[in-house]
Amino acid sequence: MEKRRIHISSKRQITIPSKYYKALGLTSEVDCIYANDMLILIPVRSEDPEFAEEILSDLIEQGYSGKKLLREFKYKMRQIRPAVEKLIEEADTLAKEASANYIDYTEEIFGPDDETEA
């Protein structure tokens, strides 16, 4: 483990030391997690190449080529992460609502557990 103190600017920005930046293979984004009074920065890895191939294939079918194809492909790839995060957020909300209103009918259907009758 290695520790280093980093300055926070008046705009709440930090500079990641070059050594760490290179070692982690960082590019333009990191995921930032706040947990247990700590900030954790996690490198964002590239998307699944098969998914990228599907997007690229679809764009070619739509008639994109050259620089327009590249521009539209980059635009579509940037939309994936927010869309997936929104789906996860919606799923979490539905799961919380379902668990708050959940009624366990197991005992009504199957009768009391043998161990609870003893």
C-alpha positions in Angstrom: 0.0 0.0 0.0 1.2 3.5 -0.8 -0.1 6.7 0.6 0.3 10.2 -0.7 -1.3 13.5 0.3 -3.1 15.4 -2.6 -4.1 19.0 -2.7 -7.8 19.9 -3.3 -8.3 23.1 -5.4 -10.8 25.8 -4.6 -13.0 24.2 -7.3 -12.9 20.9 -5.4 -10.5 19.3 -8.0 -7.6 17.0 -7.4 -4.7 16.0 -9.5 -3.9 12.3 -9.6 -0.2 11.8 -9.4 1.3 10.6 -12.7 2.6 7.4 -11.2 -0.9 6.3 -10.0 -2.5 7.5 -13.2 -0.3 5.4 -15.4 -0.3 2.4 -13.0 -4.1 2.2 -13.1 -4.4 2.8 -16.8 -6.7 5.8 -16.3 -8.2 7.7 -19.2 -10.8 10.4 -18.8 -13.1 8.9 -16.2 -13.1 7.1 -12.9 -16.0 5.8 -10.8 -16.1 7.6 -7.4 -17.5 5.7 -4.4 -18.1 7.2 -1.0 -18.2 4.5 1.7 -17.0 4.3 5.4 -15.7 7.9 5.4 -13.5 7.2 2.3 -13.5 8.2 -1.3 -12.6 5.3 -3.6 -11.7 6.0 -7.2 -12.1 3.0 -9.6 -10.9 3.1 -13.2 -13.7 2.9 -15.8 -12.9 0.0 -18.1 -14.0 -0.1 -21.7 -17.4 -1.4 -22.6 -18.0 -5.0 -23.8 -16.6 -5.2 -27.3 -19.5 -7.4 -28.5 -22.0 -4.7 -27.5 -19.8 -2.1 -29.4 -19.8 -4.3 -32.4 -23.6 -4.4 -32.4 -23.8 -0.6 -32.2 -21.3 -0.3 -35.0 -23.1 -2.7 -37.2 -26.4 -1.0 -36.6 -24.9 2.4 -37.5 -23.5 1.0 -40.7 -26.9 -0.4 -41.6 -28.3 3.1 -41.0 -25.9 4.4 -43.7 -23.2 6.0 -41.5 -19.6 6.0 -42.7 -16.3 7.8 -42.3 -16.2 10.6 -39.8 -19.9 10.7 -39.3 -19.8 7.0 -38.3 -17.1 7.6 -35.8 -18.9 10.6 -34.3 -22.2 8.8 -34.0 -20.5 5.7 -32.6 -18.8 7.7 -29.9 -22.1 9.5 -29.1 -23.9 6.1 -28.8 -21.2 4.6 -26.6 -21.4 7.6 -24.2 -25.1 7.0 -23.8 -24.7 3.4 -22.7 -23.4 4.0 -19.2 -26.1 6.5 -18.1 -28.8 4.3 -19.6 -27.6 1.2 -17.7 -27.2 3.3 -14.5 -30.8 4.5 -14.9 -32.0 0.9 -15.4 -30.2 -0.2 -12.2 -31.7 2.7 -10.3 -35.2 1.9 -11.4 -34.7 -1.8 -10.6 -33.4 -0.9 -7.1 -36.5 1.3 -6.5 -38.8 -1.4 -7.6 -37.0 -4.0 -5.4 -37.3 -1.7 -2.4 -41.0 -1.1 -3.0 -41.6 -4.8 -3.5 -39.7 -5.7 -0.3 -41.5 -3.1 1.7 -44.9 -4.5 0.7 -43.9 -8.1 0.7 -46.1 -10.6 2.5 -44.8 -14.1 3.0 -47.6 -16.6 2.3 -45.4 -19.6 2.7 -47.0 -20.6 6.0 -50.5 -20.2 4.6 -49.7 -22.3 1.6 -47.6 -25.1 3.2 -48.6 -24.8 6.9 -46.3 -24.0 9.8 -42.7 -25.2 9.8 -42.3 -28.4 11.8 -39.5 -26.8 13.8 -41.7 -23.9 15.0 -44.3 -26.3 16.3 -41.9 -28.2 18.6 
